[in-house]
Amino acid sequence: MSKYRFETLSIHGGYTPEATTHANVPPIYMTTAYSFDDVEHARRLFALEEGGNIYTRLQNPTNTAFEKRISLLEGGVDAVAASSGHAAITMALLTLCRQGDEVVSSTEIYGGAINLLDKTFARMGITVRFAEISEPESFARLINDKTRAVFIESIGNPKADIADIRAIADIAHKSGIPLIVDNTFATPYLLKPIEHGADIVIHSTTKYLAGNGTSMGGAIVDSGNFEWKGNPRFTEFNEPDPSYHGVVYSDAFGRAAFAARVRTQILRDIGACQSPFNSWVTMLGMETLALRMERHSSNALKVAEFLDKHPAIERVDYPGLKSSRYYELAKRYLPNGASGVFTFEIKGGREAGARFVNRLKLFRIVANLGDARSMVSHPATTTHSQLSDEQLVAAGISASTIRLSIGLENIGDIVEDLQQALS
Ligand SMILES: Cc1ncc(COP(=O)(O)O)c(C=O)c1O
């Protein structure tokens, strides 16, 4: 299957009509469990002596089709579906970290993820230190003996900061640490982090992968490139796991050791599994990913150019604009478009911003992004509202920052709505 190109894989990847019913579209297997042939069959599956379905918290044929598809699109060896993007981040990091360990993350990430890392992980005794995405060396300065992962977003939420993935991957690898990239905004159509050195890719499939605003979901993709075997920072990959028949992950699963450990230990215990129905909806969305990401990106560029010229606008931060400090990085990492989300600052501060948002008619005020509808939000009072003033400044967000998620409507209608609200 991997010989096919992106658009073909996004339609056919992960599923060939199955032998019993020949269903042309992947069926939704709404079952919690699977009947074993006999006691010996059940024993072999539980003992990992044979592959197969045991229980939907661990694996399900619809989820498996989705996992194969996202893995093919990102260029990984395996993937694990999760119930949300946050579940994916949490399970990826819990697979690597235990109490006393540390993570270095970029500051320029989704506000909810900052909260998760800075507050909830701190309660579990895992310290997350925050570096500047535009300064790869700031990651190197925060890595120490306890660091177990570097975490970044390829395109940061909300300000569309572009990561120099290769530079940050090199820094992480010099210390024997994997780089985790949240690729939610870019999707593998616009950018494949694994090609630039990422070891693990995360998605909130809630956004562009599903693309229709109906279904929460997440994914963890294992590149298969990180050397777990013998790495002194990751003893749990190299010693028998007492919670799973004494398996040694780096021996038993080779290149797919990380994904195997996410599934057999962390997903099993945390239980943040994906619903087969949501995997199915997400797969339907993925069939049109290439077409949608092209249109999201071209519509967003036109909107950014319109706002950039408008006298009521203070500044526009879209990496596809020549004026953006990320323009050169965007050309390198995102040659097919810079996706559909960005922020701008309106003149007149919070008051003017609120008036503008309230006057929009086509744009909906929504705490979401990445579906077919154009949406607007005010990060300081919504998605990033739990952040302290210092954290907001570090993330480049002010009271007058407005985030747009540009949809797939006719570009004339999108621009006219912005125009009437600004006038
Ligand atoms: C970049 C990014 N990653 C992760 C998440 C969390 O995803 P979910 O809402 O599916 O848990 C979000 C949510 O907005 C996001 O924007």
The ligand as an ORCA input file, in Angstrom:
! r2SCAN-3c Opt
* xyz 0 1
  C      -2.708     21.907     18.286
  C      -3.661     21.207     19.192
  N      -3.273     20.065     19.774
  C      -4.097     19.387     20.622
  C      -5.349     19.872     20.920
  C      -6.226     19.094     21.852
  O      -7.084     18.335     21.075
  P      -8.521     17.812     21.564
  O      -9.366     19.036     21.721
  O      -8.934     16.898     20.469
  O      -8.295     17.132     22.865
  C      -5.799     21.050     20.317
  C      -7.140     21.567     20.601
  O      -7.488     22.655     20.208
  C      -4.920     21.741     19.438
  O      -5.277     22.885     18.843
*
